[in-house]
Amino acid sequence: MTFMEKSKERAKKLVLLFFRKEAYMLESKFKTKLIKELKEMFPGCVVTHVTDIQGFPDLLILYKNMWAALEGKQTSSSHKQPNQNYFVDILNTMSFSKFITPENKKEVLDELQRAFKL
């Protein structure tokens, strides 16, 4: 591989890393705002960020005697980790679990309020 080809490959990798970091930061900001909104919507709830199990939804909401799990994504077409669909589906059969994005946030939070019987 020539010097120019190596340089182009490095540049491509840097661009990809930059966009991944930007996407992560946008998703992280969305989740931070979402946690605040959940705590306001469900006073006294506990919201924790789950990271121990790959594919497990990011947020676990404990409210009174109920719980829900939400997987936050930047967009509906954002990349999903292996097992995310599995965990969201299985947890939804147990209680309430959904993918949440800025596009579907209102609908998901409305469903969550109904699930928590508010």
C-alpha positions as CSV (number, residue, x, y, z in Angstrom):
1,M,0.0,0.0,0.0
2,T,1.4,3.4,-1.0
3,F,1.8,6.3,1.4
4,M,-1.2,8.1,-0.2
5,E,-3.4,5.0,0.1
6,K,-2.5,4.6,3.8
7,S,-3.2,8.3,4.3
8,K,-6.6,8.0,2.7
9,E,-7.4,4.9,4.9
10,R,-6.4,6.8,8.0
11,A,-8.5,9.7,7.0
12,K,-11.6,7.5,6.4
13,K,-11.1,5.9,9.9
14,L,-10.9,9.3,11.5
15,V,-14.0,10.5,9.8
16,L,-15.9,7.4,10.9
17,L,-14.7,7.8,14.5
18,F,-15.7,11.5,14.5
19,F,-19.3,10.6,13.3
20,R,-19.6,7.8,15.8
21,K,-18.6,10.1,18.6
22,E,-21.0,12.8,17.4
23,A,-23.8,10.3,17.1
24,Y,-23.0,9.0,20.6
25,M,-23.0,12.5,22.0
26,L,-26.4,13.3,20.4
27,E,-27.8,10.1,21.8
28,S,-26.3,10.7,25.2
29,K,-27.9,14.2,25.3
30,F,-31.2,12.8,24.3
31,K,-31.0,10.2,27.1
32,T,-30.0,12.8,29.7
33,K,-33.0,14.9,28.9
34,L,-35.2,11.9,28.8
35,I,-34.2,10.8,32.3
36,K,-35.0,14.3,33.6
37,E,-38.4,14.2,31.8
38,L,-39.2,10.7,33.2
39,K,-38.4,11.8,36.8
40,E,-40.7,14.8,36.3
41,M,-43.5,12.7,34.8
42,F,-43.3,10.0,37.5
43,P,-42.4,11.7,40.8
44,G,-40.4,9.4,43.1
45,C,-39.4,7.0,40.4
46,V,-35.9,5.6,40.1
47,V,-34.2,5.7,36.7
48,T,-31.0,3.9,36.2
49,H,-28.7,3.4,33.2
50,V,-28.1,-0.3,32.6
51,T,-24.8,-1.2,30.9
52,D,-23.8,-4.6,32.2
53,I,-25.6,-6.8,29.7
54,Q,-24.9,-6.2,25.9
55,G,-28.2,-5.5,24.2
56,F,-30.2,-4.9,27.4
57,P,-32.2,-1.6,27.2
58,D,-30.4,1.4,28.5
59,L,-32.9,2.7,31.0
60,L,-34.7,0.9,33.8
61,I,-37.5,2.9,35.3
62,L,-38.8,1.8,38.7
63,Y,-42.1,3.4,39.7
64,K,-44.2,2.4,42.7
65,N,-44.7,-1.4,42.2
66,M,-44.1,-1.2,38.4
67,W,-41.1,-1.1,36.1
68,A,-40.3,-0.3,32.4
69,A,-37.2,-0.6,30.3
70,L,-36.4,1.9,27.5
71,E,-33.7,1.7,24.8
72,G,-32.8,5.2,23.7
73,K,-31.7,5.7,20.1
74,Q,-30.8,8.9,18.2
75,T,-33.1,7.9,15.3
76,S,-35.4,5.1,14.4
77,S,-32.8,3.9,11.9
78,S,-29.9,4.0,14.3
79,H,-27.7,0.9,14.6
80,K,-29.0,-1.7,17.1
81,Q,-26.6,-3.9,19.1
82,P,-26.9,-7.7,18.9
83,N,-29.7,-8.9,21.2
84,Q,-31.4,-5.5,21.6
85,N,-34.6,-6.6,19.7
86,Y,-34.6,-9.8,21.8
87,F,-34.4,-8.0,25.1
88,V,-36.9,-5.3,24.3
89,D,-39.4,-7.9,23.1
90,I,-39.0,-10.3,26.0
91,L,-39.1,-7.5,28.6
92,N,-42.2,-6.0,26.9
93,T,-44.0,-9.4,27.6
94,M,-43.0,-9.1,31.3
95,S,-43.9,-5.4,31.8
96,F,-43.2,-2.5,29.4
97,S,-40.2,-2.1,27.1
98,K,-39.7,0.0,23.9
99,F,-37.2,1.6,21.7
100,I,-37.5,5.4,22.2
101,T,-36.2,8.1,19.8
102,P,-36.9,11.8,19.5
103,E,-39.3,10.9,16.7
104,N,-41.5,8.5,18.7
105,K,-40.9,9.9,22.2
106,K,-44.4,11.4,22.7
107,E,-46.1,8.1,21.7
108,V,-43.8,5.9,23.8
109,L,-44.2,8.2,26.9
110,D,-48.0,8.2,26.4
111,E,-47.9,4.4,26.3
112,L,-45.7,4.3,29.4
113,Q,-48.2,6.6,31.3
114,R,-51.0,4.2,30.4
115,A,-48.9,1.2,31.4
116,F,-48.2,3.0,34.8
117,K,-51.9,3.7,35.0
118,L,-51.6,7.5,35.3
